[in-house]
C-alpha cells in the first residue's frame, strides 16, 4: 500500500553546500543507509546557513530516518520539535506536514488509534491553511490506517476523497497511487470487477506520467487479482512478462512473482512446478532478507502440501509461516501483519481440524470428534487460566491429539468388539507415533504433551509413560477429560451416545483415570452448558476468535 509522505520544495536561495548535503542524505536514504542519512540530517539541522524552513523540513526527514532505523523515541522527539517550530513560525501547513510524519511513526509501530487521531488533527490544520494537496495526502493516509484495521468501507471512502482532491489539482501521479490503493481495498472486499477498473485507471495515469517503476508494482497487484478470479492464463502471462523483464536484476517484486507462479501451478495441480517456483521465491526472500515474503511462501507451501496430502510437511510449513509472521510483527514494520496472522491461524486450525478428522473419520460415527474434543478442552483450559495466545496452540494440539492413529489399520479403528492383544498393542502405540510425526516441528511444549500423554491416568496406570497425578502435563490431563466425555456422549457404531448424566456417572466412578478437580470443573460446566451432545456454532466461534486474539 502506498502511504503519502510530505515533499517540500527547497528555497532556491539555499547555498550549494546545503543542497549538496541534502542530496547526499537523500541518496543514503535511497540506498537504505539510514545511519548515514541521520548523521547528515543532524549536521544540517545545526547548520546556521540553512534557511529556517529547510531546517524544519530536515527535522521531519530526520524523524523519518530515525523511525526507519527503529528508533521510535528519537523519531518522536525530533518530530515534536518540528511541530513546535512550525507553530512558532506560524505555518499551519508545516505543522500539518510534521504531524503527518508523527502519524506515520505511530502507524508503523502499530498504534493505529493514535495514528488516525494525529492524521485528523493534521488534516484540520491543512484545511485551515487551505492546502489541497496536503488534505489529499492526509485522506490517503487515513484510508491506509482504515485498511490496516480491516475497515474497508472507511478506507474506500477516504481514498475516494483523496482521489477527488488530487484529480482537482491535476496531480496525476498521486492520483494513480490512490487508485492503486482503491484497487487493493476492492480486492480485499472481494469486488474484483471494481478492483480491476481502479487498477486500469491507475495504469493509464502511471503511463501518462512515464512512471515505469510504479507500473511494474501495479502489474504485480493485477496478478493477484487474476489469481483471485481464477484467471490463471492472464495471471501467468503477466508473471512471464515481469520475469522476462530485467531478468539479471533483482527488483523487489521478483520473489513475489515467483510466489504467484507457484500458486498458479499449484491451482493447476502441477505440483512439481509449484514446488520449484515456491522454492525460488523462498530463495529470493532469503537473499533479500524479506521475512514477510518468506512467511507468505511458507504459507503457500503449506497449501501445496495440503493439496498433496503431505500432512506432516504441511504442519512444518504452517508452523514456519506462523513463526515468521511473529518475527515480522516484532520488527514493528508491518502493522497489517496482525490481520494476515489471524487469517493464517484460522487456516492453520482448519487444516489441523480436517486432518485430525480424516484420521478419525474412517469411522463415520466419530466425524467431528477432534473439533468437539478441542472445543471441550478449550473450555477447560480457559477456566484453568490459559491465555488467549496459549489457547491457540492448545487448540491446535487438541485437534491433532490422535494423529498417531494413522498407524492403526482401519479395521482395528472401527472394530466394534474387543480388540485382540496384538491389535491393542498397535492401538497403544498411537501417542508415540503421533509425537514422531511432529518430532522435527518446532511446536510449543503443550502440543507435544497433549499428543504423547493424553492416555496417562491420574493413578499412574495409563500409557505410554505411566505418569501419575500432577506429573502428567496439565494440557494432557485436560485433553483426557475432554476426549473421554466426547467419546461417551457421541453415538458409535456399536452403541448410541450416552446422556450427560450417564456419562458423568461413568467418569466419576472411574476415579483413577482423571484429575479429580478438572473432572468436576468440566462436568459442572457440561451439565448446564448449551450442548445437546455437541457445541453450538456460536460457542465454536467464541473460541475460534479467542484463539486468534
Ligand atoms: Fe488417543
Boltz pocket constraint, residues with backbone or C-beta under 6 A from the ligand:
constraints:
  - pocket:
      binder: B
      contacts: [[A, 401], [A, 402], [A, 430], [A, 454], [A, 455]]
      max_distance: 6.0
